[in-house]
Amino acid sequence: MDEFSPVGGDDGMRPPDEWAELLARSVAHLAAQLTVGQIRLRALGSVLHERGEIDAETVAARVRAIAAADGGAILRENLGEPLAQVIDSDALERDLVAYLTEAGAN
């Protein structure tokens, strides 16, 4: 491996330690966003469930529809450009959509 890894910057190159730091910050930021979203959704779901205002089958159907229509775009937006450049986002999209439309919809 060369002294530098290709990942942006003025000349298209970054030292390996900068790349590692960028990746770590990106992953940490995504984890924080995911955590905030999960906490808010769990709170919303709990309140709606306690009030008897949600239909689990309708929610599951909507999850499947959104996953199939927009799952890939949402995934790539959440990954951000640096991570999207280094992972197989097409394979991850297929796995994510399959999970949400098959076993994970409920």
N, C-alpha and C positions, 0 to 999 in steps of 0.2 A: 504494500500500500504506500502511496506517496505521502509526503509530509503534510499535505493539505487535502481536505475532502471537499468536493464540489457541493456547495450549498449557498448560493447567493453571494452577497457582498459586492463591493465595487468591481472586483475582477472575477466574480463568480466562484471565489474560493474562501474558505474559512479554515482556520487552524482546528484540529480535532477537538481541543478543549473548548473552543467556542461553540462548535457543533453540539457537543455533549451538553453544555449549559443551555443552549437554545432548546434542545430536545427535552431536557428536564423541566425547564420553565413551561414549555408547551404542554407537556403531560400534566404538570401540576395545575396549570390554568384550566385545562379540560376537566380534570378531576374536581376542581372547585366548582366549576359551572355545573357539572353533573350532580354534585352533592346539593347545591342550592336548588336545582330543578327538582330533584327527588324529594327534598324536604317540603318544598311548596306543593308538589303534586300529592304527596302523602297527606299533608294537612287538608288540602282541598277534598281529596277522596274520602278521608275520614269524616269530615263534616257532612258531605253529601250522603255518605252511607248511613251515618247516624240519623239523618233526617229522612231517610228512605227516598231520596230524590234521584237515585241513579239506577239504571238497568244494566247489569253486568254484561248481558249479551249484546246490547246496543254499543256499549263501550268497546267490547272485544271486536265487534264488526268494524267500528270506526278505526281502531288500531290497525287492523288488517288493511283497510282501505288506504289509510295514510301511509303505512309502510310500503305498500305496493306502488303508490303514486309518487311519493316524495322521499322515501327512505334514503335513497342514494344521495340526493341533493342535500338533505339535512345532515347526513353523515359527513360529506365532504366539507360543508360549511363549518361543522364542529371540529373536524380534524385540523383545519387551517392548512395553509399552503405548505409550510415546512414538513409536516407529518404526511400530508398527501403525496409528497414527492418521494418518500422513502418506504411506504407500505403499499401493498396490493389492495387499493381501495375498492376495486371491482370485486375481488373475492370477499372482502369484509362486507361490502354491500349485500352480496348474495347471501352470506351467512346471516346477516342482520335481518334482512327481509324474510328469509325462510323461517327464522326463529319467531319473528313477530306475526307472521301469517299462518304458521302451523301451530307449534307447541306453545309459544309464548304469548298468544293473544289473550289468554284468560288469566 
